[in-house]
């Protein structure tokens, strides 16, 4: 789903207020209630909002938002993270690349590099990288996790484990206050662990929003990474829990 500019601004208002009436939204944007109602219906159908009589509220915490909504959230920060990650990956490397919108931006930054072999279950990333004929792009079989452009499950995990990659690049649903990595379902966590274990150098890319999200599925620790790239300082309470030498934290 591609959001219009007004729909993106509506989502931002709901993040601020939690819930709003259709009348209040119409007044805010200076448009007819019928116009706002269509936007709200679109966002409800996309599982971003939940309807109630006369208005809507933001979906509760613990429910991941649709890919297209996450894709445009903090896009500038994700672009910076993507470029910083790409600078750490040499030409000719074998790369395991995970799901999510930040790894997609890593793929965008890698598109013009030379002779990469990229194994990924992130179909958006695969299509971006395939634009460069020098790259070899390998994707798993299995079921597409619609509406997300991702393939999760045993087949994807086995594909990752069939390689010993130079670099693994992946994101996470959220990061708890003690450094526990969190995801929205066990398949996401299992996919990241399979990718991490098959990589010589392990790179976690996570924008600052991930430090505020608390999904419920555990899957590893921040301290198990070699490099963490983010766009804002790691919270002090978490930084104090990390080992002195590892991981390297790069703020871009």
C-alpha positions as CSV (number, residue, x, y, z in Angstrom):
1,X,0.0,0.0,0.0
2,X,1.4,3.4,-1.0
3,X,0.2,6.1,1.4
4,X,-0.7,9.6,0.1
5,X,0.9,12.6,1.8
6,X,-2.3,13.2,3.8
7,X,-2.6,9.6,4.9
8,X,1.0,9.7,6.1
9,X,0.2,12.9,8.1
10,X,-3.0,11.2,9.5
11,X,-0.8,8.3,10.8
12,X,1.5,10.9,12.5
13,X,-1.5,12.5,14.2
14,X,-2.7,9.2,15.5
15,X,0.7,8.4,16.9
16,X,0.5,11.7,18.8
17,X,-3.1,11.4,20.0
18,X,-3.9,7.7,20.0
19,X,-7.4,8.2,18.7
20,X,-9.3,10.9,16.8
21,X,-12.8,11.5,15.4
22,X,-13.5,11.8,11.7
23,X,-14.9,15.3,12.3
24,X,-11.7,16.5,14.1
25,X,-9.5,15.1,11.3
26,X,-11.7,16.9,8.7
27,X,-11.3,20.1,10.5
28,X,-7.6,19.7,10.9
29,X,-7.0,19.1,7.2
30,X,-9.8,21.4,5.9
31,X,-11.5,18.7,3.8
32,X,-14.9,17.0,3.7
33,X,-15.6,14.3,6.2
34,X,-16.3,11.9,3.3
35,X,-12.7,12.5,2.1
36,X,-11.3,11.8,5.6
37,X,-13.5,8.7,6.0
38,X,-12.0,7.2,2.8
39,X,-8.5,7.8,4.2
40,X,-9.4,6.3,7.6
41,X,-11.0,3.3,5.9
42,X,-7.9,2.7,3.8
43,X,-5.7,2.9,6.9
44,X,-8.0,0.5,8.8
45,X,-8.0,-2.0,5.9
46,X,-4.2,-1.8,6.1
47,X,-4.3,-2.7,9.8
48,X,-2.8,0.7,10.9
49,X,-6.0,2.0,12.5
50,X,-9.0,0.4,14.2
51,X,-12.5,1.8,13.6
52,X,-15.0,2.9,16.2
53,X,-18.2,4.8,15.8
54,X,-17.3,8.3,14.5
55,X,-13.6,7.8,14.5
56,X,-10.6,5.4,14.8
57,X,-7.7,4.6,17.1
58,X,-4.2,3.5,16.5
59,X,-3.6,-0.3,16.5
60,X,-2.4,-1.4,20.0
61,X,1.3,-1.9,20.8
62,X,2.5,-5.3,19.9
63,X,0.9,-5.2,16.5
64,X,3.4,-4.6,13.8
65,X,2.4,-2.0,11.2
66,X,2.2,-2.8,7.5
67,X,5.4,-2.7,5.5
68,X,4.5,0.4,3.5
69,X,3.8,2.3,6.6
70,X,7.1,1.3,8.2
71,X,8.9,1.9,5.0
72,X,8.3,5.7,5.1
73,X,8.7,6.1,8.8
74,X,12.0,7.8,9.6
75,X,13.1,7.2,6.0
76,X,15.9,9.8,6.3
77,X,17.5,7.9,9.2
78,X,17.2,4.6,7.4
79,X,18.9,6.0,4.4
80,X,21.8,7.1,6.5
81,X,22.0,3.7,8.2
82,X,21.9,2.0,4.8
83,X,24.8,4.0,3.4
84,X,26.9,3.5,6.6
85,X,26.3,-0.3,6.4
86,X,27.2,-0.4,2.7
87,X,30.5,1.3,3.4
88,X,31.5,-1.6,5.7
89,X,30.8,-4.2,2.9
90,X,33.6,-4.8,0.4
91,X,33.2,-5.5,-3.3
92,X,33.0,-9.2,-4.0
93,X,31.6,-10.1,-0.6
94,X,29.0,-12.8,0.2
95,X,26.2,-11.1,2.1
96,X,23.2,-12.5,4.0
97,X,20.5,-9.8,4.1
98,X,17.4,-10.0,6.3
99,X,13.9,-8.8,6.2
100,X,12.6,-5.3,7.0
101,X,12.7,-1.7,5.7
102,X,16.1,-0.8,7.0
103,X,17.8,-3.8,5.3
104,X,16.0,-2.7,2.1
105,X,17.8,0.7,2.4
106,X,21.1,-1.2,2.8
107,X,20.3,-3.0,-0.5
108,X,19.7,0.4,-2.2
109,X,23.1,1.6,-1.0
110,X,24.7,-1.6,-2.2
111,X,23.2,-1.6,-5.7
112,X,26.2,0.1,-7.4
113,X,28.8,-2.0,-5.7
114,X,30.7,-4.8,-7.6
115,X,30.2,-8.5,-7.8
116,X,28.3,-9.2,-4.6
117,X,26.6,-12.5,-3.8
118,X,23.5,-11.7,-1.8
119,X,21.3,-14.3,-0.2
120,X,18.1,-12.7,1.1
121,X,14.5,-13.5,2.0
122,X,13.7,-9.8,1.5
123,X,12.1,-9.6,-1.9
124,X,12.2,-5.8,-2.1
125,X,16.0,-5.9,-1.5
126,X,16.4,-8.7,-4.0
127,X,14.7,-6.7,-6.7
128,X,16.8,-3.7,-6.0
129,X,20.0,-5.6,-6.1
130,X,19.0,-7.4,-9.3
131,X,19.2,-4.1,-11.2
132,X,23.0,-4.5,-11.1
133,X,23.9,-7.5,-13.4
134,X,27.2,-7.9,-11.6
135,X,25.4,-9.1,-8.5
136,X,24.4,-12.6,-7.9
137,X,21.1,-12.6,-5.9
138,X,19.7,-15.8,-4.3
139,X,16.3,-16.1,-2.7
140,X,14.6,-19.0,-0.9
141,X,11.6,-20.9,-1.9
142,X,8.5,-21.0,0.4
143,X,5.4,-19.0,1.0
144,X,5.3,-15.2,0.6
145,X,4.3,-13.6,3.9
146,X,1.7,-11.3,2.2
147,X,1.3,-8.3,2.4
148,X,5.0,-8.1,3.5
149,X,7.5,-8.8,0.7
150,X,9.2,-11.5,2.7
151,X,9.7,-15.2,2.8
152,X,10.0,-16.8,6.3
153,X,10.1,-20.3,7.5
154,X,12.2,-23.5,7.5
155,X,13.2,-23.2,3.8
156,X,14.5,-19.7,4.2
157,X,16.4,-20.6,7.4
158,X,18.0,-23.7,5.7
159,X,19.1,-21.5,2.8
160,X,20.9,-19.1,5.2
161,X,22.6,-22.0,7.0
162,X,23.9,-23.4,3.8
163,X,26.3,-20.5,3.5
164,X,29.2,-19.1,5.5
165,X,28.8,-15.5,4.6
166,X,31.4,-12.7,4.9
167,X,28.7,-10.3,6.3
168,X,25.2,-10.7,7.7
169,X,23.0,-7.6,7.8
170,X,19.7,-7.7,9.6
171,X,17.2,-5.7,11.6
172,X,14.9,-6.4,14.6
173,X,11.4,-5.6,15.7
174,X,12.5,-4.0,18.9
175,X,15.2,-3.9,21.6
176,X,14.4,-4.3,25.3
177,X,16.0,-2.3,28.0
178,X,18.4,-5.1,28.9
179,X,19.5,-5.6,25.3
180,X,17.2,-8.5,24.4
181,X,16.3,-8.5,20.7
182,X,12.5,-8.8,20.2
183,X,10.3,-9.6,17.3
184,X,6.6,-9.9,16.5
185,X,6.6,-13.6,15.8
186,X,8.9,-16.6,16.2
187,X,9.5,-17.0,12.5
188,X,11.1,-13.5,12.4
189,X,13.3,-14.3,15.3
190,X,14.3,-17.7,13.9
191,X,15.2,-16.1,10.6
192,X,17.5,-13.5,12.1
193,X,19.2,-16.1,14.3
194,X,19.8,-18.4,11.3
195,X,21.3,-15.5,9.4
196,X,23.5,-14.3,12.3
197,X,24.9,-17.8,13.0
198,X,25.9,-18.2,9.3
199,X,27.8,-14.9,9.1
200,X,31.4,-14.2,10.0
201,X,30.7,-10.5,10.7
202,X,27.3,-9.7,12.1
203,X,25.7,-6.3,11.5
204,X,22.5,-5.1,13.2
205,X,20.8,-2.1,11.5
206,X,18.2,-0.5,13.7
207,X,16.8,3.0,13.7
208,X,16.2,4.7,17.0
209,X,12.5,3.8,17.0
210,X,13.5,0.2,17.7
211,X,14.6,1.2,21.2
212,X,11.0,2.2,22.0
213,X,9.2,-0.9,20.6
214,X,8.6,-3.9,22.8
215,X,7.2,-6.9,20.8
216,X,7.0,-10.2,22.7
217,X,9.2,-12.8,21.0
218,X,12.8,-13.1,22.2
219,X,15.6,-13.7,19.8
220,X,19.2,-13.0,20.9
221,X,21.1,-10.2,22.6
222,X,22.5,-6.9,21.4
223,X,25.9,-7.8,22.8
224,X,26.1,-10.8,20.4
225,X,26.5,-8.4,17.4
226,X,29.8,-7.2,16.0
227,X,28.4,-3.8,14.8
228,X,25.2,-2.0,15.6
229,X,24.3,0.9,13.2
230,X,21.6,3.3,14.4
231,X,20.6,6.9,13.8
232,X,20.5,8.2,17.5
233,X,22.5,7.4,20.6
234,X,21.7,4.2,22.4
235,X,19.9,4.8,25.6
236,X,22.3,5.2,28.6
237,X,20.6,2.5,30.6
238,X,21.2,0.0,27.8
239,X,24.7,1.2,26.9
240,X,25.8,0.6,30.5
241,X,24.8,-3.0,30.2
242,X,26.9,-3.7,27.1
243,X,30.4,-5.1,27.2
244,X,33.2,-2.6,26.7
245,X,34.6,-4.1,23.6
246,X,31.5,-5.4,21.8
247,X,29.5,-4.5,20.0
248,X,30.8,-1.5,18.1
249,X,28.0,1.1,18.1
250,X,27.9,3.5,15.1
251,X,25.5,6.4,15.3
252,X,24.9,8.1,11.9
